[in-house]
């Protein structure tokens, strides 16, 4: 009888710890790239050209890598959950889009910037997060 109670208490403790861990993981924000070094340094037009020329090879080079991309801000898009900086990549049909939670207030169209982000792939645009 006593052994049964001890097992129940241990089980309840494990369940409680599991719930707290799941809650923590669910509410954890994205990993900061502030202290990570960039795997690749490239301009926005070179990045886009890589994907347009050979998408498979570009995926091997850039996908899920930290990229320091530089270019001129073509546009700033603010939506409910996502803010984006669009970099000029010298292509009227495709762009390099950098999505972020918060936009620095000092940025404006035409500014020359370098953005460190993780490349998540290529749809019509190169997406960096």
LOPAGU-235544 format. One record per atom (N, C-alpha, C): residue number from 1; residue in one letter; atom name; y, x, z. Coordinates in steps of 0.1 Angstrom, whole numbers, m for minus. Example, Ala and Ser with C-alpha at 12.3 -4.5 7.8 and 13.67 -1.06 7.14 Angstrom:
<nuses>
@pos: 1&code: A&site: N&yy: m57&xx: 132&zz: 78 $
@pos: 1&code: A&site: CA&yy: m45&xx: 123&zz: 78 $
@pos: 1&code: A&site: C&yy: m33&xx: 132&zz: 78 $
@pos: 2&code: S&site: N&yy: m22&xx: 128&zz: 71 $
@pos: 2&code: S&site: CA&yy: m11&xx: 137&zz: 71 $
@pos: 2&code: S&site: C&yy: 0&xx: 129&zz: 79 $
</nuses>
This chain:
<nuses>
@pos: 1&code: X&site: N&yy: m12&xx: 8&zz: 0 $
@pos: 1&code: X&site: CA&yy: 0&xx: 0&zz: 0 $
@pos: 1&code: X&site: C&yy: 13&xx: 9&zz: 0 $
@pos: 2&code: X&site: N&yy: 13&xx: 19&zz: 9 $
@pos: 2&code: X&site: CA&yy: 24&xx: 28&zz: 9 $
@pos: 2&code: X&site: C&yy: 26&xx: 36&zz: m4 $
@pos: 3&code: X&site: N&yy: 15&xx: 40&zz: m10 $
@pos: 3&code: X&site: CA&yy: 15&xx: 47&zz: m22 $
@pos: 3&code: X&site: C&yy: 20&xx: 39&zz: m34 $
@pos: 4&code: X&site: N&yy: 17&xx: 26&zz: m33 $
@pos: 4&code: X&site: CA&yy: 22&xx: 17&zz: m43 $
@pos: 4&code: X&site: C&yy: 38&xx: 15&zz: m43 $
@pos: 5&code: X&site: N&yy: 43&xx: 15&zz: m30 $
@pos: 5&code: X&site: CA&yy: 58&xx: 14&zz: m29 $
@pos: 5&code: X&site: C&yy: 64&xx: 27&zz: m33 $
@pos: 6&code: X&site: N&yy: 59&xx: 38&zz: m31 $
@pos: 6&code: X&site: CA&yy: 65&xx: 51&zz: m35 $
@pos: 6&code: X&site: C&yy: 65&xx: 51&zz: m50 $
@pos: 7&code: X&site: N&yy: 54&xx: 47&zz: m57 $
@pos: 7&code: X&site: CA&yy: 54&xx: 47&zz: m71 $
@pos: 7&code: X&site: C&yy: 64&xx: 37&zz: m77 $
@pos: 8&code: X&site: N&yy: 66&xx: 26&zz: m71 $
@pos: 8&code: X&site: CA&yy: 76&xx: 16&zz: m76 $
@pos: 8&code: X&site: C&yy: 90&xx: 22&zz: m74 $
@pos: 9&code: X&site: N&yy: 93&xx: 29&zz: m63 $
@pos: 9&code: X&site: CA&yy: 106&xx: 35&zz: m61 $
@pos: 9&code: X&site: C&yy: 109&xx: 46&zz: m71 $
@pos: 10&code: X&site: N&yy: 98&xx: 54&zz: m74 $
@pos: 10&code: X&site: CA&yy: 100&xx: 65&zz: m84 $
@pos: 10&code: X&site: C&yy: 102&xx: 59&zz: m97 $
@pos: 11&code: X&site: N&yy: 95&xx: 48&zz: m101 $
@pos: 11&code: X&site: CA&yy: 97&xx: 42&zz: m114 $
@pos: 11&code: X&site: C&yy: 111&xx: 36&zz: m115 $
@pos: 12&code: X&site: N&yy: 116&xx: 30&zz: m105 $
@pos: 12&code: X&site: CA&yy: 129&xx: 24&zz: m105 $
@pos: 12&code: X&site: C&yy: 140&xx: 35&zz: m106 $
@pos: 13&code: X&site: N&yy: 138&xx: 46&zz: m100 $
@pos: 13&code: X&site: CA&yy: 147&xx: 58&zz: m101 $
@pos: 13&code: X&site: C&yy: 147&xx: 63&zz: m115 $
@pos: 14&code: X&site: N&yy: 135&xx: 64&zz: m121 $
@pos: 14&code: X&site: CA&yy: 134&xx: 69&zz: m135 $
@pos: 14&code: X&site: C&yy: 141&xx: 60&zz: m145 $
@pos: 15&code: X&site: N&yy: 139&xx: 47&zz: m143 $
@pos: 15&code: X&site: CA&yy: 145&xx: 37&zz: m151 $
@pos: 15&code: X&site: C&yy: 161&xx: 38&zz: m150 $
@pos: 16&code: X&site: N&yy: 165&xx: 39&zz: m138 $
@pos: 16&code: X&site: CA&yy: 180&xx: 40&zz: m135 $
@pos: 16&code: X&site: C&yy: 186&xx: 52&zz: m142 $
@pos: 17&code: X&site: N&yy: 179&xx: 63&zz: m140 $
@pos: 17&code: X&site: CA&yy: 184&xx: 76&zz: m147 $
@pos: 17&code: X&site: C&yy: 184&xx: 74&zz: m162 $
@pos: 18&code: X&site: N&yy: 174&xx: 68&zz: m167 $
@pos: 18&code: X&site: CA&yy: 173&xx: 66&zz: m182 $
@pos: 18&code: X&site: C&yy: 184&xx: 57&zz: m187 $
@pos: 19&code: X&site: N&yy: 188&xx: 47&zz: m179 $
@pos: 19&code: X&site: CA&yy: 199&xx: 38&zz: m183 $
@pos: 19&code: X&site: C&yy: 212&xx: 45&zz: m183 $
@pos: 20&code: X&site: N&yy: 214&xx: 53&zz: m172 $
@pos: 20&code: X&site: CA&yy: 227&xx: 61&zz: m172 $
@pos: 20&code: X&site: C&yy: 227&xx: 71&zz: m183 $
@pos: 21&code: X&site: N&yy: 216&xx: 78&zz: m186 $
@pos: 21&code: X&site: CA&yy: 216&xx: 87&zz: m197 $
@pos: 21&code: X&site: C&yy: 219&xx: 80&zz: m211 $
@pos: 22&code: X&site: N&yy: 213&xx: 69&zz: m213 $
@pos: 22&code: X&site: CA&yy: 215&xx: 61&zz: m226 $
@pos: 22&code: X&site: C&yy: 230&xx: 57&zz: m227 $
@pos: 23&code: X&site: N&yy: 236&xx: 53&zz: m216 $
@pos: 23&code: X&site: CA&yy: 250&xx: 48&zz: m215 $
@pos: 23&code: X&site: C&yy: 259&xx: 60&zz: m219 $
@pos: 24&code: X&site: N&yy: 256&xx: 72&zz: m213 $
@pos: 24&code: X&site: CA&yy: 264&xx: 84&zz: m216 $
@pos: 24&code: X&site: C&yy: 263&xx: 88&zz: m230 $
@pos: 25&code: X&site: N&yy: 251&xx: 88&zz: m236 $
@pos: 25&code: X&site: CA&yy: 249&xx: 92&zz: m250 $
@pos: 25&code: X&site: C&yy: 256&xx: 82&zz: m259 $
@pos: 26&code: X&site: N&yy: 255&xx: 69&zz: m256 $
@pos: 26&code: X&site: CA&yy: 261&xx: 59&zz: m265 $
@pos: 26&code: X&site: C&yy: 276&xx: 60&zz: m265 $
@pos: 27&code: X&site: N&yy: 282&xx: 64&zz: m254 $
@pos: 27&code: X&site: CA&yy: 297&xx: 65&zz: m253 $
@pos: 27&code: X&site: C&yy: 303&xx: 79&zz: m256 $
@pos: 28&code: X&site: N&yy: 294&xx: 88&zz: m258 $
@pos: 28&code: X&site: CA&yy: 299&xx: 102&zz: m261 $
@pos: 28&code: X&site: C&yy: 306&xx: 102&zz: m275 $
@pos: 29&code: X&site: N&yy: 317&xx: 108&zz: m275 $
@pos: 29&code: X&site: CA&yy: 325&xx: 109&zz: m288 $
@pos: 29&code: X&site: C&yy: 319&xx: 119&zz: m297 $
@pos: 30&code: X&site: N&yy: 325&xx: 121&zz: m309 $
@pos: 30&code: X&site: CA&yy: 321&xx: 131&zz: m318 $
@pos: 30&code: X&site: C&yy: 323&xx: 145&zz: m313 $
@pos: 31&code: X&site: N&yy: 315&xx: 154&zz: m317 $
@pos: 31&code: X&site: CA&yy: 316&xx: 168&zz: m313 $
@pos: 31&code: X&site: C&yy: 329&xx: 174&zz: m318 $
@pos: 32&code: X&site: N&yy: 336&xx: 181&zz: m310 $
@pos: 32&code: X&site: CA&yy: 348&xx: 188&zz: m314 $
@pos: 32&code: X&site: C&yy: 345&xx: 200&zz: m322 $
@pos: 33&code: X&site: N&yy: 352&xx: 202&zz: m333 $
@pos: 33&code: X&site: CA&yy: 350&xx: 214&zz: m342 $
@pos: 33&code: X&site: C&yy: 361&xx: 224&zz: m338 $
@pos: 34&code: X&site: N&yy: 369&xx: 222&zz: m328 $
@pos: 34&code: X&site: CA&yy: 380&xx: 231&zz: m325 $
@pos: 34&code: X&site: C&yy: 375&xx: 245&zz: m323 $
@pos: 35&code: X&site: N&yy: 365&xx: 247&zz: m316 $
@pos: 35&code: X&site: CA&yy: 360&xx: 261&zz: m313 $
@pos: 35&code: X&site: C&yy: 350&xx: 266&zz: m322 $
@pos: 36&code: X&site: N&yy: 345&xx: 258&zz: m331 $
@pos: 36&code: X&site: CA&yy: 335&xx: 263&zz: m341 $
@pos: 36&code: X&site: C&yy: 342&xx: 270&zz: m352 $
@pos: 37&code: X&site: N&yy: 335&xx: 281&zz: m357 $
@pos: 37&code: X&site: CA&yy: 341&xx: 288&zz: m369 $
@pos: 37&code: X&site: C&yy: 336&xx: 281&zz: m381 $
@pos: 38&code: X&site: N&yy: 344&xx: 281&zz: m391 $
@pos: 38&code: X&site: CA&yy: 341&xx: 274&zz: m404 $
@pos: 38&code: X&site: C&yy: 330&xx: 282&zz: m411 $
@pos: 39&code: X&site: N&yy: 320&xx: 275&zz: m416 $
@pos: 39&code: X&site: CA&yy: 309&xx: 281&zz: m424 $
@pos: 39&code: X&site: C&yy: 315&xx: 285&zz: m438 $
@pos: 40&code: X&site: N&yy: 324&xx: 277&zz: m443 $
@pos: 40&code: X&site: CA&yy: 330&xx: 279&zz: m456 $
@pos: 40&code: X&site: C&yy: 345&xx: 277&zz: m456 $
@pos: 41&code: X&site: N&yy: 352&xx: 286&zz: m463 $
@pos: 41&code: X&site: CA&yy: 367&xx: 284&zz: m465 $
@pos: 41&code: X&site: C&yy: 369&xx: 282&zz: m480 $
@pos: 42&code: X&site: N&yy: 375&xx: 270&zz: m483 $
@pos: 42&code: X&site: CA&yy: 376&xx: 267&zz: m497 $
@pos: 42&code: X&site: C&yy: 388&xx: 258&zz: m499 $
@pos: 43&code: X&site: N&yy: 394&xx: 258&zz: m512 $
@pos: 43&code: X&site: CA&yy: 405&xx: 248&zz: m515 $
@pos: 43&code: X&site: C&yy: 399&xx: 235&zz: m519 $
@pos: 44&code: X&site: N&yy: 407&xx: 225&zz: m518 $
@pos: 44&code: X&site: CA&yy: 403&xx: 211&zz: m521 $
@pos: 44&code: X&site: C&yy: 398&xx: 210&zz: m535 $
@pos: 45&code: X&site: N&yy: 405&xx: 216&zz: m545 $
@pos: 45&code: X&site: CA&yy: 401&xx: 214&zz: m559 $
@pos: 45&code: X&site: C&yy: 388&xx: 222&zz: m562 $
@pos: 46&code: X&site: N&yy: 386&xx: 233&zz: m555 $
@pos: 46&code: X&site: CA&yy: 373&xx: 241&zz: m557 $
@pos: 46&code: X&site: C&yy: 362&xx: 233&zz: m551 $
@pos: 47&code: X&site: N&yy: 364&xx: 227&zz: m539 $
@pos: 47&code: X&site: CA&yy: 353&xx: 219&zz: m533 $
@pos: 47&code: X&site: C&yy: 349&xx: 207&zz: m542 $
@pos: 48&code: X&site: N&yy: 359&xx: 200&zz: m547 $
@pos: 48&code: X&site: CA&yy: 356&xx: 188&zz: m556 $
@pos: 48&code: X&site: C&yy: 349&xx: 193&zz: m569 $
@pos: 49&code: X&site: N&yy: 354&xx: 204&zz: m575 $
@pos: 49&code: X&site: CA&yy: 348&xx: 209&zz: m587 $
@pos: 49&code: X&site: C&yy: 334&xx: 213&zz: m585 $
@pos: 50&code: X&site: N&yy: 331&xx: 218&zz: m573 $
@pos: 50&code: X&site: CA&yy: 317&xx: 222&zz: m570 $
@pos: 50&code: X&site: C&yy: 308&xx: 210&zz: m570 $
@pos: 51&code: X&site: N&yy: 312&xx: 199&zz: m564 $
@pos: 51&code: X&site: CA&yy: 304&xx: 186&zz: m564 $
@pos: 51&code: X&site: C&yy: 303&xx: 180&zz: m578 $
@pos: 52&code: X&site: N&yy: 314&xx: 180&zz: m586 $
@pos: 52&code: X&site: CA&yy: 314&xx: 174&zz: m599 $
@pos: 52&code: X&site: C&yy: 306&xx: 182&zz: m609 $
@pos: 53&code: X&site: N&yy: 305&xx: 195&zz: m607 $
@pos: 53&code: X&site: CA&yy: 298&xx: 204&zz: m616 $
@pos: 53&code: X&site: C&yy: 283&xx: 204&zz: m614 $
@pos: 54&code: X&site: N&yy: 279&xx: 205&zz: m601 $
@pos: 54&code: X&site: CA&yy: 265&xx: 206&zz: m597 $
@pos: 54&code: X&site: C&yy: 263&xx: 200&zz: m583 $
@pos: 55&code: X&site: N&yy: 261&xx: 187&zz: m582 $
@pos: 55&code: X&site: CA&yy: 261&xx: 181&zz: m569 $
@pos: 55&code: X&site: C&yy: 250&xx: 186&zz: m560 $
@pos: 56&code: X&site: N&yy: 238&xx: 188&zz: m566 $
@pos: 56&code: X&site: CA&yy: 227&xx: 193&zz: m558 $
@pos: 56&code: X&site: C&yy: 230&xx: 207&zz: m552 $
@pos: 57&code: X&site: N&yy: 235&xx: 216&zz: m560 $
@pos: 57&code: X&site: CA&yy: 239&xx: 229&zz: m554 $
@pos: 57&code: X&site: C&yy: 250&xx: 228&zz: m544 $
@pos: 58&code: X&site: N&yy: 260&xx: 219&zz: m546 $
@pos: 58&code: X&site: CA&yy: 271&xx: 218&zz: m537 $
@pos: 58&code: X&site: C&yy: 266&xx: 212&zz: m524 $
@pos: 59&code: X&site: N&yy: 256&xx: 203&zz: m525 $
@pos: 59&code: X&site: CA&yy: 250&xx: 197&zz: m512 $
@pos: 59&code: X&site: C&yy: 244&xx: 208&zz: m504 $
@pos: 60&code: X&site: N&yy: 237&xx: 217&zz: m511 $
@pos: 60&code: X&site: CA&yy: 230&xx: 228&zz: m504 $
@pos: 60&code: X&site: C&yy: 241&xx: 237&zz: m497 $
@pos: 61&code: X&site: N&yy: 252&xx: 239&zz: m503 $
@pos: 61&code: X&site: CA&yy: 263&xx: 248&zz: m498 $
@pos: 61&code: X&site: C&yy: 271&xx: 242&zz: m487 $
@pos: 62&code: X&site: N&yy: 274&xx: 229&zz: m489 $
@pos: 62&code: X&site: CA&yy: 284&xx: 222&zz: m480 $
@pos: 62&code: X&site: C&yy: 279&xx: 211&zz: m471 $
@pos: 63&code: X&site: N&yy: 269&xx: 204&zz: m474 $
@pos: 63&code: X&site: CA&yy: 264&xx: 193&zz: m467 $
@pos: 63&code: X&site: C&yy: 261&xx: 196&zz: m452 $
@pos: 64&code: X&site: N&yy: 267&xx: 189&zz: m443 $
@pos: 64&code: X&site: CA&yy: 266&xx: 191&zz: m428 $
@pos: 64&code: X&site: C&yy: 270&xx: 205&zz: m423 $
@pos: 65&code: X&site: N&yy: 279&xx: 211&zz: m431 $
@pos: 65&code: X&site: CA&yy: 285&xx: 224&zz: m427 $
@pos: 65&code: X&site: C&yy: 299&xx: 222&zz: m423 $
@pos: 66&code: X&site: N&yy: 304&xx: 231&zz: m415 $
@pos: 66&code: X&site: CA&yy: 318&xx: 230&zz: m411 $
@pos: 66&code: X&site: C&yy: 326&xx: 238&zz: m422 $
@pos: 67&code: X&site: N&yy: 336&xx: 230&zz: m428 $
@pos: 67&code: X&site: CA&yy: 343&xx: 235&zz: m439 $
@pos: 67&code: X&site: C&yy: 358&xx: 236&zz: m436 $
@pos: 68&code: X&site: N&yy: 365&xx: 247&zz: m439 $
@pos: 68&code: X&site: CA&yy: 379&xx: 248&zz: m437 $
@pos: 68&code: X&site: C&yy: 385&xx: 246&zz: m451 $
@pos: 69&code: X&site: N&yy: 390&xx: 234&zz: m454 $
@pos: 69&code: X&site: CA&yy: 395&xx: 231&zz: m467 $
@pos: 69&code: X&site: C&yy: 410&xx: 231&zz: m467 $
@pos: 70&code: X&site: N&yy: 416&xx: 236&zz: m477 $
@pos: 70&code: X&site: CA&yy: 431&xx: 237&zz: m478 $
@pos: 70&code: X&site: C&yy: 436&xx: 230&zz: m490 $
@pos: 71&code: X&site: N&yy: 447&xx: 224&zz: m489 $
@pos: 71&code: X&site: CA&yy: 453&xx: 217&zz: m500 $
@pos: 71&code: X&site: C&yy: 466&xx: 210&zz: m497 $
@pos: 72&code: X&site: N&yy: 471&xx: 203&zz: m506 $
@pos: 72&code: X&site: CA&yy: 484&xx: 195&zz: m504 $
@pos: 72&code: X&site: C&yy: 480&xx: 180&zz: m501 $
@pos: 73&code: X&site: N&yy: 486&xx: 174&zz: m492 $
@pos: 73&code: X&site: CA&yy: 484&xx: 160&zz: m488 $
@pos: 73&code: X&site: C&yy: 489&xx: 151&zz: m499 $
@pos: 74&code: X&site: N&yy: 480&xx: 144&zz: m505 $
@pos: 74&code: X&site: CA&yy: 483&xx: 135&zz: m516 $
@pos: 74&code: X&site: C&yy: 486&xx: 121&zz: m510 $
@pos: 75&code: X&site: N&yy: 480&xx: 118&zz: m499 $
@pos: 75&code: X&site: CA&yy: 482&xx: 105&zz: m493 $
@pos: 75&code: X&site: C&yy: 476&xx: 104&zz: m479 $
@pos: 76&code: X&site: N&yy: 482&xx: 95&zz: m471 $
@pos: 76&code: X&site: CA&yy: 477&xx: 93&zz: m457 $
@pos: 76&code: X&site: C&yy: 473&xx: 78&zz: m456 $
@pos: 77&code: X&site: N&yy: 461&xx: 75&zz: m452 $
@pos: 77&code: X&site: CA&yy: 456&xx: 61&zz: m452 $
@pos: 77&code: X&site: C&yy: 453&xx: 58&zz: m437 $
@pos: 78&code: X&site: N&yy: 459&xx: 47&zz: m432 $
@pos: 78&code: X&site: CA&yy: 456&xx: 43&zz: m418 $
@pos: 78&code: X&site: C&yy: 450&xx: 29&zz: m418 $
@pos: 79&code: X&site: N&yy: 438&xx: 29&zz: m412 $
@pos: 79&code: X&site: CA&yy: 430&xx: 16&zz: m411 $
@pos: 79&code: X&site: C&yy: 427&xx: 14&zz: m397 $
@pos: 80&code: X&site: N&yy: 420&xx: 3&zz: m394 $
@pos: 80&code: X&site: CA&yy: 418&xx: m1&zz: m380 $
@pos: 80&code: X&site: C&yy: 410&xx: 10&zz: m372 $
@pos: 81&code: X&site: N&yy: 398&xx: 14&zz: m378 $
@pos: 81&code: X&site: CA&yy: 390&xx: 23&zz: m371 $
@pos: 81&code: X&site: C&yy: 390&xx: 38&zz: m376 $
@pos: 82&code: X&site: N&yy: 396&xx: 40&zz: m388 $
@pos: 82&code: X&site: CA&yy: 395&xx: 53&zz: m394 $
@pos: 82&code: X&site: C&yy: 409&xx: 56&zz: m401 $
@pos: 83&code: X&site: N&yy: 413&xx: 68&zz: m398 $
@pos: 83&code: X&site: CA&yy: 425&xx: 73&zz: m405 $
@pos: 83&code: X&site: C&yy: 420&xx: 84&zz: m415 $
@pos: 84&code: X&site: N&yy: 427&xx: 85&zz: m426 $
@pos: 84&code: X&site: CA&yy: 422&xx: 95&zz: m436 $
@pos: 84&code: X&site: C&yy: 434&xx: 102&zz: m442 $
@pos: 85&code: X&site: N&yy: 432&xx: 115&zz: m445 $
@pos: 85&code: X&site: CA&yy: 441&xx: 123&zz: m452 $
@pos: 85&code: X&site: C&yy: 434&xx: 126&zz: m465 $
@pos: 86&code: X&site: N&yy: 441&xx: 123&zz: m476 $
@pos: 86&code: X&site: CA&yy: 436&xx: 125&zz: m489 $
@pos: 86&code: X&site: C&yy: 443&xx: 138&zz: m495 $
@pos: 87&code: X&site: N&yy: 434&xx: 148&zz: m499 $
@pos: 87&code: X&site: CA&yy: 440&xx: 160&zz: m504 $
@pos: 87&code: X&site: C&yy: 440&xx: 160&zz: m519 $
@pos: 88&code: X&site: N&yy: 450&xx: 166&zz: m525 $
@pos: 88&code: X&site: CA&yy: 451&xx: 167&zz: m539 $
@pos: 88&code: X&site: C&yy: 441&xx: 177&zz: m544 $
@pos: 89&code: X&site: N&yy: 432&xx: 172&zz: m553 $
@pos: 89&code: X&site: CA&yy: 421&xx: 180&zz: m559 $
@pos: 89&code: X&site: C&yy: 422&xx: 182&zz: m574 $
@pos: 90&code: X&site: N&yy: 434&xx: 179&zz: m579 $
@pos: 90&code: X&site: CA&yy: 437&xx: 180&zz: m594 $
@pos: 90&code: X&site: C&yy: 427&xx: 172&zz: m602 $
@pos: 91&code: X&site: N&yy: 423&xx: 160&zz: m598 $
@pos: 91&code: X&site: CA&yy: 414&xx: 151&zz: m605 $
@pos: 91&code: X&site: C&yy: 419&xx: 137&zz: m603 $
@pos: 92&code: X&site: N&yy: 422&xx: 130&zz: m614 $
@pos: 92&code: X&site: CA&yy: 427&xx: 116&zz: m612 $
@pos: 92&code: X&site: C&yy: 416&xx: 106&zz: m608 $
@pos: 93&code: X&site: N&yy: 403&xx: 109&zz: m609 $
@pos: 93&code: X&site: CA&yy: 392&xx: 100&zz: m607 $
@pos: 93&code: X&site: C&yy: 385&xx: 102&zz: m593 $
@pos: 94&code: X&site: N&yy: 386&xx: 114&zz: m588 $
@pos: 94&code: X&site: CA&yy: 379&xx: 117&zz: m575 $
@pos: 94&code: X&site: C&yy: 389&xx: 125&zz: m566 $
@pos: 95&code: X&site: N&yy: 386&xx: 125&zz: m553 $
@pos: 95&code: X&site: CA&yy: 395&xx: 131&zz: m543 $
@pos: 95&code: X&site: C&yy: 387&xx: 137&zz: m532 $
@pos: 96&code: X&site: N&yy: 393&xx: 144&zz: m523 $
@pos: 96&code: X&site: CA&yy: 388&xx: 150&zz: m511 $
@pos: 96&code: X&site: C&yy: 394&xx: 142&zz: m500 $
@pos: 97&code: X&site: N&yy: 386&xx: 135&zz: m492 $
@pos: 97&code: X&site: CA&yy: 390&xx: 126&zz: m481 $
@pos: 97&code: X&site: C&yy: 386&xx: 131&zz: m468 $
@pos: 98&code: X&site: N&yy: 395&xx: 134&zz: m459 $
@pos: 98&code: X&site: CA&yy: 393&xx: 139&zz: m446 $
@pos: 98&code: X&site: C&yy: 395&xx: 127&zz: m436 $
@pos: 99&code: X&site: N&yy: 384&xx: 122&zz: m430 $
@pos: 99&code: X&site: CA&yy: 385&xx: 111&zz: m420 $
@pos: 99&code: X&site: C&yy: 387&xx: 117&zz: m406 $
@pos: 100&code: X&site: N&yy: 395&xx: 110&zz: m398 $
@pos: 100&code: X&site: CA&yy: 397&xx: 115&zz: m384 $
@pos: 100&code: X&site: C&yy: 401&xx: 103&zz: m376 $
@pos: 101&code: X&site: N&yy: 399&xx: 104&zz: m363 $
@pos: 101&code: X&site: CA&yy: 402&xx: 94&zz: m353 $
@pos: 101&code: X&site: C&yy: 417&xx: 92&zz: m352 $
@pos: 102&code: X&site: N&yy: 424&xx: 103&zz: m350 $
@pos: 102&code: X&site: CA&yy: 438&xx: 103&zz: m348 $
@pos: 102&code: X&site: C&yy: 445&xx: 113&zz: m358 $
@pos: 103&code: X&site: N&yy: 456&xx: 108&zz: m363 $
@pos: 103&code: X&site: CA&yy: 464&xx: 116&zz: m373 $
@pos: 103&code: X&site: C&yy: 475&xx: 123&zz: m365 $
@pos: 104&code: X&site: N&yy: 477&xx: 136&zz: m367 $
@pos: 104&code: X&site: CA&yy: 489&xx: 142&zz: m361 $
@pos: 104&code: X&site: C&yy: 502&xx: 135&zz: m367 $
@pos: 105&code: X&site: N&yy: 511&xx: 132&zz: m358 $
@pos: 105&code: X&site: CA&yy: 523&xx: 125&zz: m362 $
@pos: 105&code: X&site: C&yy: 532&xx: 133&zz: m372 $
@pos: 106&code: X&site: N&yy: 531&xx: 146&zz: m371 $
@pos: 106&code: X&site: CA&yy: 540&xx: 154&zz: m379 $
@pos: 106&code: X&site: C&yy: 536&xx: 155&zz: m394 $
@pos: 107&code: X&site: N&yy: 524&xx: 151&zz: m398 $
@pos: 107&code: X&site: CA&yy: 519&xx: 152&zz: m411 $
@pos: 107&code: X&site: C&yy: 526&xx: 142&zz: m420 $
@pos: 108&code: X&site: N&yy: 529&xx: 146&zz: m433 $
@pos: 108&code: X&site: CA&yy: 534&xx: 137&zz: m443 $
@pos: 108&code: X&site: C&yy: 530&xx: 141&zz: m457 $
@pos: 109&code: X&site: N&yy: 531&xx: 132&zz: m466 $
@pos: 109&code: X&site: CA&yy: 526&xx: 135&zz: m480 $
@pos: 109&code: X&site: C&yy: 534&xx: 147&zz: m485 $
@pos: 110&code: X&site: N&yy: 527&xx: 156&zz: m492 $
@pos: 110&code: X&site: CA&yy: 533&xx: 168&zz: m498 $
@pos: 110&code: X&site: C&yy: 531&xx: 180&zz: m490 $
@pos: 111&code: X&site: N&yy: 528&xx: 179&zz: m477 $
@pos: 111&code: X&site: CA&yy: 525&xx: 190&zz: m468 $
@pos: 111&code: X&site: C&yy: 513&xx: 198&zz: m473 $
@pos: 112&code: X&site: N&yy: 514&xx: 211&zz: m471 $
@pos: 112&code: X&site: CA&yy: 502&xx: 220&zz: m474 $
@pos: 112&code: X&site: C&yy: 495&xx: 221&zz: m461 $
@pos: 113&code: X&site: N&yy: 482&xx: 218&zz: m460 $
@pos: 113&code: X&site: CA&yy: 474&xx: 219&zz: m448 $
@pos: 113&code: X&site: C&yy: 461&xx: 226&zz: m450 $
@pos: 114&code: X&site: N&yy: 455&xx: 230&zz: m439 $
@pos: 114&code: X&site: CA&yy: 441&xx: 235&zz: m438 $
@pos: 114&code: X&site: C&yy: 435&xx: 226&zz: m427 $
@pos: 115&code: X&site: N&yy: 424&xx: 220&zz: m431 $
@pos: 115&code: X&site: CA&yy: 417&xx: 211&zz: m422 $
@pos: 115&code: X&site: C&yy: 402&xx: 215&zz: m420 $
@pos: 116&code: X&site: N&yy: 398&xx: 216&zz: m408 $
@pos: 116&code: X&site: CA&yy: 384&xx: 220&zz: m405 $
@pos: 116&code: X&site: C&yy: 377&xx: 207&zz: m402 $
@pos: 117&code: X&site: N&yy: 366&xx: 205&zz: m409 $
@pos: 117&code: X&site: CA&yy: 358&xx: 193&zz: m408 $
@pos: 117&code: X&site: C&yy: 344&xx: 195&zz: m412 $
@pos: 118&code: X&site: N&yy: 335&xx: 185&zz: m410 $
@pos: 118&code: X&site: CA&yy: 321&xx: 186&zz: m414 $
@pos: 118&code: X&site: C&yy: 320&xx: 178&zz: m427 $
@pos: 119&code: X&site: N&yy: 314&xx: 184&zz: m437 $
@pos: 119&code: X&site: CA&yy: 312&xx: 177&zz: m449 $
@pos: 119&code: X&site: C&yy: 300&xx: 168&zz: m448 $
@pos: 120&code: X&site: N&yy: 302&xx: 155&zz: m451 $
@pos: 120&code: X&site: CA&yy: 292&xx: 145&zz: m450 $
@pos: 120&code: X&site: C&yy: 286&xx: 141&zz: m463 $
@pos: 121&code: X&site: N&yy: 292&xx: 145&zz: m474 $
@pos: 121&code: X&site: CA&yy: 286&xx: 142&zz: m487 $
@pos: 121&code: X&site: C&yy: 296&xx: 139&zz: m498 $
@pos: 122&code: X&site: N&yy: 291&xx: 134&zz: m509 $
@pos: 122&code: X&site: CA&yy: 299&xx: 131&zz: m521 $
@pos: 122&code: X&site: C&yy: 294&xx: 117&zz: m526 $
@pos: 123&code: X&site: N&yy: 303&xx: 108&zz: m526 $
@pos: 123&code: X&site: CA&yy: 300&xx: 95&zz: m533 $
@pos: 123&code: X&site: C&yy: 308&xx: 95&zz: m546 $
@pos: 124&code: X&site: N&yy: 320&xx: 90&zz: m545 $
@pos: 124&code: X&site: CA&yy: 330&xx: 92&zz: m556 $
@pos: 124&code: X&site: C&yy: 339&xx: 103&zz: m552 $
@pos: 125&code: X&site: N&yy: 341&xx: 104&zz: m539 $
@pos: 125&code: X&site: CA&yy: 350&xx: 114&zz: m533 $
@pos: 125&code: X&site: C&yy: 342&xx: 123&zz: m525 $
@pos: 126&code: X&site: N&yy: 347&xx: 135&zz: m522 $
@pos: 126&code: X&site: CA&yy: 341&xx: 144&zz: m512 $
@pos: 126&code: X&site: C&yy: 345&xx: 139&zz: m498 $
@pos: 127&code: X&site: N&yy: 336&xx: 136&zz: m489 $
@pos: 127&code: X&site: CA&yy: 340&xx: 131&zz: m476 $
@pos: 127&code: X&site: C&yy: 338&xx: 141&zz: m466 $
@pos: 128&code: X&site: N&yy: 349&xx: 144&zz: m458 $
@pos: 128&code: X&site: CA&yy: 349&xx: 153&zz: m447 $
@pos: 128&code: X&site: C&yy: 352&xx: 145&zz: m434 $
@pos: 129&code: X&site: N&yy: 345&xx: 148&zz: m423 $
@pos: 129&code: X&site: CA&yy: 348&xx: 140&zz: m411 $
@pos: 129&code: X&site: C&yy: 351&xx: 150&zz: m400 $
</nuses>
